[in-house]
Amino acid sequence: MNPLDRTLIKKLALVLVLKLVILTVLYWVFVRGHQTNVDGDSVAAQFLHNALNSVNGVSP
């Protein structure tokens, strides 16, 4: 392996580590802690409504 290959590998590794750090920070800032409450009955009703409309040829 020549020196240019080693330099390229080091630069690629650095970029990957930086991306991982940035993605982790973005996750902790924007995603972690946010929760959505889902009611199973309303989801089932929505799916059944869409399925019945597609069977009957009605577009939503």
PyRosetta script that sets phi, psi and omega in degrees:
from pyrosetta import init, pose_from_sequence

init()
pose = pose_from_sequence("MNPLDRTLIKKLALVLVLKLVILTVLYWVFVRGHQTNVDGDSVAAQFLHNALNSVNGVSP")
pose.set_psi(1, 127.5)
pose.set_omega(1, -179.4)
pose.set_phi(2, -85.2)
pose.set_psi(2, 167.0)
pose.set_omega(2, -175.7)
pose.set_phi(3, -60.3)
pose.set_psi(3, -31.7)
pose.set_omega(3, 179.5)
pose.set_phi(4, -66.5)
pose.set_psi(4, -36.1)
pose.set_omega(4, 177.4)
pose.set_phi(5, -65.0)
pose.set_psi(5, -41.9)
pose.set_omega(5, 178.9)
pose.set_phi(6, -64.4)
pose.set_psi(6, -39.4)
pose.set_omega(6, 178.6)
pose.set_phi(7, -64.7)
pose.set_psi(7, -42.5)
pose.set_omega(7, 179.2)
pose.set_phi(8, -63.1)
pose.set_psi(8, -43.2)
pose.set_omega(8, 179.1)
pose.set_phi(9, -62.1)
pose.set_psi(9, -41.9)
pose.set_omega(9, 178.7)
pose.set_phi(10, -64.1)
pose.set_psi(10, -41.4)
pose.set_omega(10, -180.0)
pose.set_phi(11, -67.1)
pose.set_psi(11, -41.4)
pose.set_omega(11, 178.1)
pose.set_phi(12, -64.7)
pose.set_psi(12, -40.3)
pose.set_omega(12, 178.1)
pose.set_phi(13, -63.5)
pose.set_psi(13, -41.7)
pose.set_omega(13, 178.8)
pose.set_phi(14, -62.7)
pose.set_psi(14, -43.9)
pose.set_omega(14, 179.4)
pose.set_phi(15, -63.2)
pose.set_psi(15, -42.7)
pose.set_omega(15, 179.0)
pose.set_phi(16, -63.7)
pose.set_psi(16, -41.3)
pose.set_omega(16, 178.2)
pose.set_phi(17, -65.3)
pose.set_psi(17, -42.2)
pose.set_omega(17, 178.4)
pose.set_phi(18, -63.3)
pose.set_psi(18, -41.2)
pose.set_omega(18, 177.6)
pose.set_phi(19, -62.0)
pose.set_psi(19, -43.0)
pose.set_omega(19, 179.0)
pose.set_phi(20, -62.2)
pose.set_psi(20, -42.3)
pose.set_omega(20, 178.6)
pose.set_phi(21, -64.3)
pose.set_psi(21, -44.3)
pose.set_omega(21, -179.4)
pose.set_phi(22, -64.2)
pose.set_psi(22, -44.4)
pose.set_omega(22, 178.4)
pose.set_phi(23, -63.1)
pose.set_psi(23, -38.4)
pose.set_omega(23, 178.1)
pose.set_phi(24, -64.8)
pose.set_psi(24, -43.8)
pose.set_omega(24, 178.7)
pose.set_phi(25, -63.7)
pose.set_psi(25, -43.8)
pose.set_omega(25, 178.6)
pose.set_phi(26, -61.8)
pose.set_psi(26, -39.9)
pose.set_omega(26, 177.6)
pose.set_phi(27, -62.2)
pose.set_psi(27, -47.3)
pose.set_omega(27, -177.4)
pose.set_phi(28, -65.0)
pose.set_psi(28, -33.3)
pose.set_omega(28, -177.2)
pose.set_phi(29, -80.3)
pose.set_psi(29, -44.7)
pose.set_omega(29, -169.6)
pose.set_phi(30, -105.1)
pose.set_psi(30, -28.3)
pose.set_omega(30, -170.9)
pose.set_phi(31, -104.6)
pose.set_psi(31, -46.5)
pose.set_omega(31, -175.6)
pose.set_phi(32, -61.1)
pose.set_psi(32, 131.8)
pose.set_omega(32, 177.7)
pose.set_phi(33, 96.5)
pose.set_psi(33, -17.6)
pose.set_omega(33, 177.6)
pose.set_phi(34, -87.7)
pose.set_psi(34, 129.3)
pose.set_omega(34, -179.6)
pose.set_phi(35, -130.7)
pose.set_psi(35, 149.5)
pose.set_omega(35, 177.5)
pose.set_phi(36, -119.9)
pose.set_psi(36, 126.4)
pose.set_omega(36, 176.8)
pose.set_phi(37, -84.2)
pose.set_psi(37, 129.8)
pose.set_omega(37, -177.8)
pose.set_phi(38, -121.4)
pose.set_psi(38, 127.3)
pose.set_omega(38, 176.6)
pose.set_phi(39, -94.9)
pose.set_psi(39, 119.3)
pose.set_omega(39, -176.0)
pose.set_phi(40, -60.7)
pose.set_psi(40, -37.0)
pose.set_omega(40, -179.2)
pose.set_phi(41, -67.0)
pose.set_psi(41, -41.0)
pose.set_omega(41, -179.5)
pose.set_phi(42, -70.0)
pose.set_psi(42, -34.6)
pose.set_omega(42, 176.6)
pose.set_phi(43, -66.2)
pose.set_psi(43, -44.9)
pose.set_omega(43, 178.8)
pose.set_phi(44, -62.0)
pose.set_psi(44, -42.0)
pose.set_omega(44, 178.9)
pose.set_phi(45, -63.2)
pose.set_psi(45, -40.1)
pose.set_omega(45, 179.0)
pose.set_phi(46, -65.1)
pose.set_psi(46, -44.2)
pose.set_omega(46, 178.4)
pose.set_phi(47, -64.1)
pose.set_psi(47, -42.8)
pose.set_omega(47, 179.8)
pose.set_phi(48, -65.5)
pose.set_psi(48, -39.4)
pose.set_omega(48, 177.8)
pose.set_phi(49, -61.2)
pose.set_psi(49, -46.7)
pose.set_omega(49, 179.3)
pose.set_phi(50, -65.1)
pose.set_psi(50, -38.6)
pose.set_omega(50, -179.8)
pose.set_phi(51, -66.9)
pose.set_psi(51, -42.1)
pose.set_omega(51, 179.1)
pose.set_phi(52, -65.4)
pose.set_psi(52, -39.0)
pose.set_omega(52, 178.4)
pose.set_phi(53, -65.9)
pose.set_psi(53, -38.0)
pose.set_omega(53, -179.6)
pose.set_phi(54, -70.9)
pose.set_psi(54, -33.1)
pose.set_omega(54, 177.2)
pose.set_phi(55, -69.2)
pose.set_psi(55, -38.9)
pose.set_omega(55, -179.1)
pose.set_phi(56, -81.9)
pose.set_psi(56, -6.0)
pose.set_omega(56, 179.2)
pose.set_phi(57, 81.7)
pose.set_psi(57, 16.3)
pose.set_omega(57, 179.0)
pose.set_phi(58, -93.2)
pose.set_psi(58, 129.8)
pose.set_omega(58, 178.2)
pose.set_phi(59, -87.0)
pose.set_psi(59, 145.7)
pose.set_omega(59, -176.8)
pose.set_phi(60, -67.6)
pose.dump_pdb("model.pdb")
